[in-house]
Amino acid sequence: MTVTSSETTFRVELRHLTAGYDAPLLRDLSIQLGKGEILTLIGPNGAGKSTLLKTLAGRLRPLGGTIFYDGRDASRLTDGERARKLSVMLTERPRPERMTCRELVRTGRYPYTGRLGVLTKKDRKTADDAIHLVGAEAISDRDWDSISDGQKQRILLARAICQDPDILLLDEPTSYLDIHHKASLLEILRKLARETGVTVIQSLHEIDLAQKVSDLVLCVGTEGELFCGTPEEVFRGDRIAALYHMAEGTYDALTGSMELPRPAGLPRVLVLSCGGTGIPVYHRLQREGVPFAAGILWENDVDFRAARQLAAEVVSVPAFSPAPEEAVRRMGELAEMAEAVIDCGFPEEPFSRCMTELREDAARNGKLRKEE
C-alpha cells in the first residue's frame, strides 16, 4: 500500500518496505511523512506494530524495500548519525544499576558527547528541560529502581526528548500511565511536533487517543492487511471492528466508544430519556444483565447512539421529526410488556404528549421508576 503525506519534504519515507523476522509480517508498505507529522500504528496484538518500529529503529533488517530519513538511505547511516537522527522508546525497559532518574535522562545526550562521554553545561540543561517538560522534577533525583512503572514511562520519554531527535519512535508510550499523564504525554508529543518539527511514529492501544492526536493512522492487521489514512478516513464505518475482529461488543466510529455486548432477551425495562440522560441507566442495566428498550429518540440524540449499541430495541425517528403513530403504538406495547418504565427526564417537546401519557399509564400500573 502507498500513502503520501501532504508535505513536499519527507522526513521519513518507506518504499515498498517488508518487515518481519523469519517470515514477513508487513509487506510492500510505502508511506511518506513530513516534518512535524504524527503517525500512529493501531491493530491487534501480534500484528507487527512493534516489528515495524524495531525495523525503523535499525534493530531489525528490512526483509525488503528501503527506509529513507531526510532523503538518506537509513541502511547507510552510521550508528552516531542514526542516534542523532532518531530516538527510540520501545517496550523493553533499561536495567541500570544504582542510577538516578536524572542520570538516566542524561544518557540521551551521549550521541553528542566525545569518546569520554563528558556532558557539557548545555547537555545538562537539555536534560533538565526534558525532565521539566514531562513533569518529572519531583522524581528526578530518585533511584530508577524505586519509582513506579508509570513514572518510569515519563522518565524514558524525557530521555528520548533529551536526545534532541528529528524523529521519535515510541512503542506504546501511554502504557502504565493514568488518564492525566496519558493526556499530558500526548499533548507533549503534539507540541513537539507542531513547534519543533519532530516527526513522531508511535503505536497505541487506546484507539480513541489515536483518533485525537494523529495526522495519519496506520491500521496493521493480523493477516498482513494494511490501511493508512487520516483519522477521518480510518475511524468510519466498520473498519475498526473488522481490524480487531470484534465478535463481541460494538465500536462506535463517530464517538470512539466501545461497548460490551447487549443483554440477551426481550426487553424487561423501557427507558424514557433524551440528551444523554439515559446513558448511565443503559450502562447500569447492561451490567445487571437486564435487556431493555429505549425511545422515542431522535436519531441525532446522543442517547440514540448508545441505545443502538446497548438496547434490545430502540424506537427512533429521524432528527427533528414528529413521532409517527407507529412509533407511539410500539412504545405503548413495550411499556405494557415491561416490568418497569424508567423516567430519566425529557423536555416538554417534541414528544410531550406521547411520553407524558406513557409515564402516567406506567404510574397507574405501578411500573414507573423515576431516575434522579
C-alpha positions as CSV (number, residue, x, y, z in Angstrom):
1,M,0.0,0.0,0.0
2,T,1.1,3.6,-0.6
3,V,0.3,6.7,1.4
4,T,1.7,10.2,0.6
5,S,1.9,13.0,3.1
6,S,0.7,16.5,2.3
7,E,4.3,17.6,2.8
8,T,6.7,18.1,-0.1
9,T,9.9,17.4,2.0
10,F,9.8,14.0,3.5
11,R,11.3,13.4,6.9
12,V,10.5,9.7,6.7
13,E,9.9,7.7,3.5
14,L,9.2,4.0,3.3
15,R,9.4,2.5,-0.1
16,H,7.8,-0.9,-0.5
17,L,9.0,-1.9,2.9
18,T,8.6,-5.5,4.0
19,A,9.3,-6.2,7.7
20,G,9.3,-9.3,9.9
21,Y,11.6,-11.9,11.5
22,D,12.0,-15.2,9.5
23,A,8.7,-14.6,7.7
24,P,7.2,-11.2,6.7
25,L,4.6,-9.7,8.9
26,L,4.1,-6.5,6.9
27,R,4.5,-6.3,3.1
28,D,5.0,-3.6,0.5
29,L,4.4,-0.6,2.8
30,S,5.0,2.8,1.3
31,I,4.5,5.9,3.4
32,Q,5.8,9.4,3.3
33,L,5.8,11.7,6.4
34,G,6.8,15.3,6.6
35,K,8.3,17.3,9.4
36,G,6.1,17.6,12.4
37,E,3.6,14.9,11.5
38,I,2.4,12.2,13.8
39,L,1.8,8.7,12.6
40,T,0.1,6.2,14.9
41,L,0.1,2.5,14.5
42,I,-3.0,0.6,15.7
43,G,-4.1,-3.0,15.5
44,P,-4.4,-6.3,17.4
45,N,-1.6,-7.7,19.5
46,G,0.9,-9.6,17.4
47,A,0.0,-7.9,14.1
48,G,3.5,-6.4,13.7
49,K,3.4,-2.9,15.1
50,S,6.4,-3.4,17.3
51,T,8.2,-5.2,14.5
52,L,7.7,-2.2,12.2
53,L,9.1,0.2,14.9
54,K,12.1,-2.0,15.5
55,T,12.8,-2.1,11.8
56,L,12.6,1.7,11.6
57,A,14.9,1.9,14.6
58,G,17.5,-0.3,12.9
59,R,17.0,-3.2,15.4
60,L,15.8,-5.4,12.6
61,R,16.9,-5.5,9.0
62,P,14.1,-4.9,6.4
63,L,13.2,-8.1,4.5
64,G,12.6,-5.9,1.5
65,G,12.3,-2.3,0.4
66,T,14.1,0.8,1.7
67,I,13.8,3.3,4.6
68,F,14.8,6.9,4.0
69,Y,15.4,9.6,6.6
70,D,15.5,13.1,5.1
71,G,16.3,11.5,1.8
72,R,19.2,9.3,3.0
73,D,19.0,5.5,2.9
74,A,18.8,4.5,6.6
75,S,21.0,1.5,6.0
76,R,23.9,3.8,5.1
77,L,23.7,5.8,8.3
78,T,26.5,5.3,10.9
79,D,25.5,4.5,14.5
80,G,26.2,8.0,15.5
81,E,24.2,9.5,12.7
82,R,21.3,7.3,13.5
83,A,21.4,8.2,17.2
84,R,21.3,11.9,16.4
85,K,18.6,11.4,13.8
86,L,16.1,9.4,15.8
87,S,15.3,8.5,19.3
88,V,13.6,5.2,20.3
89,M,11.4,4.3,23.2
90,L,10.4,0.7,23.0
91,T,8.6,-1.6,25.5
92,E,11.9,-3.1,26.8
93,R,13.0,-1.4,30.0
94,P,16.6,-0.5,30.7
95,R,18.1,-2.0,33.9
96,P,20.7,0.5,35.1
97,E,22.5,-0.2,38.3
98,R,22.4,2.5,41.0
99,M,21.4,5.2,38.6
100,T,19.1,8.2,39.4
101,C,16.4,9.2,37.0
102,R,18.2,12.4,36.1
103,E,21.4,10.4,35.3
104,L,19.3,8.1,33.1
105,V,17.8,11.0,31.2
106,R,21.3,12.5,30.6
107,T,22.3,9.3,28.7
108,G,20.2,10.7,25.9
109,R,23.0,13.2,25.3
110,Y,25.7,10.6,24.7
111,P,25.3,10.9,20.8
112,Y,26.6,14.4,21.2
113,T,29.5,13.9,23.6
114,G,33.1,12.8,22.8
115,R,34.5,9.4,23.4
116,L,34.8,10.0,27.1
117,G,31.1,10.9,27.4
118,V,31.6,14.1,29.3
119,L,28.5,16.2,29.5
120,T,28.6,19.9,29.0
121,K,26.6,22.6,30.8
122,K,24.3,22.7,27.7
123,D,23.8,18.9,27.9
124,R,22.8,19.1,31.5
125,K,20.4,21.9,30.8
126,T,18.8,20.0,27.9
127,A,18.3,17.0,30.2
128,D,16.7,19.2,32.9
129,D,14.5,20.8,30.3
130,A,13.3,17.4,29.2
131,I,12.6,16.4,32.8
132,H,10.6,19.6,33.3
133,L,8.6,19.1,30.1
134,V,7.3,15.7,31.2
135,G,6.6,16.9,34.8
136,A,9.1,14.6,36.5
137,E,11.1,17.1,38.6
138,A,9.9,15.5,41.8
139,I,11.3,12.1,41.0
140,S,14.4,13.2,39.0
141,D,16.8,12.5,41.8
142,R,15.3,9.2,43.0
143,D,16.8,5.9,42.1
144,W,15.4,4.4,38.9
145,D,14.5,1.1,40.7
146,S,12.5,2.9,43.3
147,I,9.8,4.5,41.0
148,S,6.6,3.1,39.6
149,D,6.1,1.8,36.1
150,G,4.1,5.0,35.1
151,Q,6.9,7.2,36.5
152,K,9.5,5.2,34.5
153,Q,7.5,5.8,31.4
154,R,7.7,9.5,31.8
155,I,11.5,9.3,32.5
156,L,12.0,7.3,29.4
157,L,10.1,9.8,27.4
158,A,12.3,12.6,28.9
159,R,15.4,10.6,27.8
160,A,14.0,10.3,24.3
161,I,13.3,14.0,24.1
162,C,16.7,14.9,25.6
163,Q,18.3,13.2,22.6
164,D,17.0,16.1,20.5
165,P,16.0,13.9,17.6
166,D,14.3,14.7,14.3
167,I,12.3,11.5,14.6
168,L,10.7,9.9,17.7
169,L,9.8,6.2,17.6
170,L,7.6,5.2,20.5
171,D,6.1,1.8,21.3
172,E,3.1,2.1,23.5
173,P,4.2,5.3,25.2
174,T,1.0,5.5,27.2
175,S,1.4,2.1,28.9
176,Y,1.2,2.2,32.7
177,L,0.1,5.9,32.7
178,D,-3.1,7.2,34.4
179,I,-5.5,9.2,32.4
180,H,-4.0,12.6,33.4
181,H,-0.5,11.6,32.3
182,K,-1.8,9.9,29.1
183,A,-3.3,13.2,28.1
184,S,-0.2,15.1,29.2
185,L,2.2,12.8,27.3
186,L,0.2,13.1,24.0
187,E,-0.1,16.9,24.4
188,I,3.7,17.0,24.8
189,L,4.2,15.0,21.6
190,R,1.7,17.2,19.7
191,K,3.5,20.3,21.0
192,L,6.9,18.9,20.0
193,A,5.6,18.1,16.5
194,R,4.0,21.4,15.9
195,E,6.6,23.7,17.5
196,T,9.9,21.9,16.7
197,G,9.1,19.8,13.7
198,V,9.8,16.5,15.3
199,T,8.2,13.6,13.4
200,V,6.5,11.1,15.7
201,I,5.8,7.4,14.8
202,Q,4.1,5.6,17.7
203,S,2.0,2.6,18.5
204,L,-1.1,2.9,20.7
205,H,-3.7,0.5,22.0
206,E,-6.0,3.4,23.0
207,I,-7.6,4.0,19.6
208,D,-9.7,6.9,21.0
209,L,-6.4,8.7,21.7
210,A,-5.0,7.7,18.3
211,Q,-8.0,9.3,16.7
212,K,-7.4,12.6,18.6
213,V,-3.6,13.1,18.3
214,S,-2.6,11.7,14.9
215,D,-2.2,13.2,11.5
216,L,-2.2,9.7,10.0
217,V,-3.2,6.3,11.4
218,L,-1.8,3.0,10.1
219,C,-4.0,0.0,10.7
220,V,-2.0,-3.2,11.0
221,G,-4.0,-6.4,10.7
222,T,-3.1,-9.9,11.9
223,E,-3.2,-11.3,8.4
224,G,-0.9,-8.6,6.9
225,E,-3.6,-6.2,5.8
226,L,-2.7,-2.6,5.9
227,F,-4.6,0.6,5.7
228,C,-3.3,4.1,6.2
229,G,-5.2,7.4,6.2
230,T,-6.3,10.4,8.2
231,P,-8.3,9.7,11.4
232,E,-11.4,10.8,9.4
233,E,-10.7,8.1,6.8
234,V,-9.8,5.4,9.3
235,F,-12.4,5.8,12.0
236,R,-15.5,5.3,10.0
237,G,-18.0,2.6,9.2
238,D,-16.9,-0.9,10.4
239,R,-13.2,-0.6,9.7
240,I,-12.2,-0.7,13.4
241,A,-14.5,-3.6,14.2
242,A,-13.1,-5.5,11.3
243,L,-9.5,-4.7,12.1
244,Y,-9.8,-6.1,15.6
245,H,-12.1,-9.0,14.6
246,M,-14.7,-7.9,17.1
247,A,-17.1,-10.9,17.5
248,E,-18.5,-9.5,20.8
249,G,-19.5,-6.0,21.6
250,T,-19.6,-3.0,19.3
251,Y,-17.5,0.1,18.4
252,D,-19.0,3.4,17.5
253,A,-16.7,5.1,15.0
254,L,-18.3,8.5,15.5
255,T,-17.9,8.7,19.3
256,G,-14.9,6.4,19.6
257,S,-16.7,4.4,22.3
258,M,-16.6,0.6,22.7
259,E,-19.4,-1.2,24.3
260,L,-19.8,-4.7,25.7
261,P,-22.5,-7.0,24.2
262,R,-26.1,-6.0,25.0
263,P,-28.0,-8.3,27.4
264,A,-29.8,-11.1,25.6
265,G,-33.6,-11.5,25.6
266,L,-36.8,-9.5,25.2
267,P,-36.9,-6.0,26.9
268,R,-37.9,-6.2,30.5
269,V,-37.5,-2.4,31.1
270,L,-38.5,0.6,29.0
271,V,-36.3,3.7,29.4
272,L,-37.6,7.2,28.6
273,S,-34.8,9.7,28.1
274,C,-33.1,12.1,25.8
275,G,-30.0,14.3,25.6
276,G,-27.7,11.9,27.5
277,T,-29.9,11.4,30.5
278,G,-30.4,7.7,29.6
279,I,-26.8,6.6,29.1
280,P,-25.9,6.0,32.8
281,V,-29.1,3.9,33.1
282,Y,-28.3,1.9,29.9
283,H,-24.9,1.0,31.3
284,R,-26.4,0.0,34.7
285,L,-29.0,-2.2,33.1
286,Q,-26.3,-3.8,30.9
287,R,-24.1,-4.5,34.0
288,E,-27.1,-6.1,35.7
289,G,-27.8,-8.2,32.6
290,V,-31.3,-6.7,32.1
291,P,-32.4,-6.4,28.5
292,F,-34.2,-3.0,27.9
293,A,-35.8,-0.9,25.2
294,A,-35.4,2.9,24.7
295,G,-37.4,5.6,23.0
296,I,-38.7,7.7,21.5
297,L,-35.3,9.1,20.4
298,W,-34.3,11.4,17.6
299,E,-31.5,9.8,15.5
300,N,-29.2,12.7,16.3
301,D,-29.6,12.3,20.0
302,V,-26.6,11.2,22.0
303,D,-28.8,8.7,23.8
304,F,-29.7,7.1,20.4
305,R,-26.1,6.2,19.6
306,A,-25.6,4.5,22.9
307,A,-29.1,2.8,22.9
308,R,-28.4,1.4,19.4
309,Q,-25.4,-0.4,20.9
310,L,-26.9,-1.5,24.2
311,A,-30.7,-1.8,23.9
312,A,-32.6,-4.8,22.8
313,E,-34.9,-2.4,20.9
314,V,-34.8,1.3,20.1
315,V,-37.8,3.3,18.9
316,S,-36.4,6.2,16.9
317,V,-37.4,8.8,14.3
318,P,-35.3,11.0,12.0
319,A,-33.9,14.1,13.6
320,F,-36.4,16.9,14.2
321,S,-39.3,14.8,13.0
322,P,-42.6,14.2,14.9
323,A,-43.4,10.8,16.2
324,P,-45.5,8.8,13.8
325,E,-48.4,6.7,15.1
326,E,-46.5,3.5,14.5
327,A,-43.7,4.7,16.9
328,V,-46.2,5.8,19.5
329,R,-48.1,2.5,19.3
330,R,-44.8,0.5,19.6
331,M,-43.8,2.5,22.7
332,G,-47.2,1.6,24.3
333,E,-46.6,-2.1,23.5
334,L,-43.2,-2.0,25.1
335,A,-44.5,-0.2,28.2
336,E,-47.2,-2.9,28.6
337,M,-44.6,-5.7,28.2
338,A,-42.1,-4.1,30.6
339,E,-41.7,-4.9,34.2
340,A,-40.7,-1.3,34.8
341,V,-40.6,2.0,33.0
342,I,-37.7,4.3,34.0
343,D,-38.2,8.0,33.5
344,C,-34.8,9.7,33.1
345,G,-36.3,13.0,32.2
346,F,-37.2,14.5,28.9
347,P,-38.2,18.0,27.7
348,E,-41.8,19.0,27.0
349,E,-41.1,18.8,23.3
350,P,-41.0,17.2,20.9
351,F,-42.8,14.1,22.2
352,S,-44.5,15.6,25.2
353,R,-48.0,14.1,24.7
354,C,-46.8,10.6,23.9
355,M,-44.2,10.5,26.7
356,T,-46.5,12.1,29.3
357,E,-49.2,9.5,28.6
358,L,-46.7,6.7,28.8
359,R,-45.4,8.0,32.1
360,E,-48.9,8.4,33.5
361,D,-50.0,4.9,32.4
362,A,-46.8,3.4,34.0
363,A,-47.5,5.3,37.2
364,R,-51.1,4.0,37.4
365,N,-49.8,0.4,36.8
366,G,-47.1,0.8,39.5
367,K,-44.3,0.4,36.9
368,L,-42.9,3.9,36.9
369,R,-39.4,4.4,38.3
370,K,-38.1,8.0,38.5
371,E,-34.3,8.3,37.8
372,E,-32.8,11.1,39.9
